[in-house]
Amino acid sequence: MTAEQAAMRQAAHENLQRELLRELQLAHWFILNALAIMTPEQKSEWASRNILSGNDSDGITRFHEREAVIAKAIGNAT
């Protein structure tokens, strides 16, 4: 691999990381917005569906896990 190819590969990798971080940030906000307008019953149903599908954790939306990954990615980006 030439130096130019390596630089192009690195740039593509960095672009992909930025895109993934942006998508995760948008998903984070979409989830927070959805929670803001949901009734307690709807939140309970969401939690039940997550449990049934095996996607449950300490919270119904994995807020803390997602927030930690975003913070880590931003910290690594600077």
N, C-alpha and C positions, 0 to 999 in steps of 0.2 A: 504494500500500500504506500502510495506516495504521500508526501507531506500535505499536498493539496487535498487529496482524497481523505486523509485523516482529519483535516480541518473541516471539510464539508460534512463528514460523518459526525464530528463533534457538534457542529452548528445544528444539524438536523436533530440530534439527540437533545440539545438544549431547547430547541423550538418545541419539540414534543413534550418535554417536561413543563414548559410554560403553558402549553395548551391543556395538558392534564390538570395542572394546578388551577387554571382558570375555570375549567369545567367543574372541578371539585368545589371551588368557591361558589360558583353559581348554584350547584346542587344544594350546598349548605344553605344559601339564602332562600331557595325555593322551598326547602323543607321547613325552615323557620316561618316563612310566610304561610304555608299550608297549616302549620300548627296554630298560628295566630287566629285563623278563621274556623278551625274545627271545634266541634262540640266535645265535651268530655266523652260522650258515647262513641263518637267517631275515633277519637284517640284510642279508646279502649279496643275498638274493632281493629284498628291498625296494629296495635300491640298483639292482639290475638292472632292475626294473620301472620305476623312476623314469627311468632312462636311456632305456629303450625308449619311454617315453611323452613324452620330451623335457622332463621336469621335473627334470633333474639340476642340481646346482650343486656348490659346494665340499664339501658334506656330504650325507648321504642324507636329512636332515630339515630342512635350512635353519635349523638352530638359531640360528646367529649372526645371520642376517638377521632372523629373527623376534624374537629378543631385542632387537636394535637398534631395531626398529619399536616394540616394547612400551615400551622405555625412553624413546624419543622422545615417544611418546603420553603417558606418565605425566608426563614433564617439562613438556610443553605443557599438561597438565591442571591443574597447580598454579600 
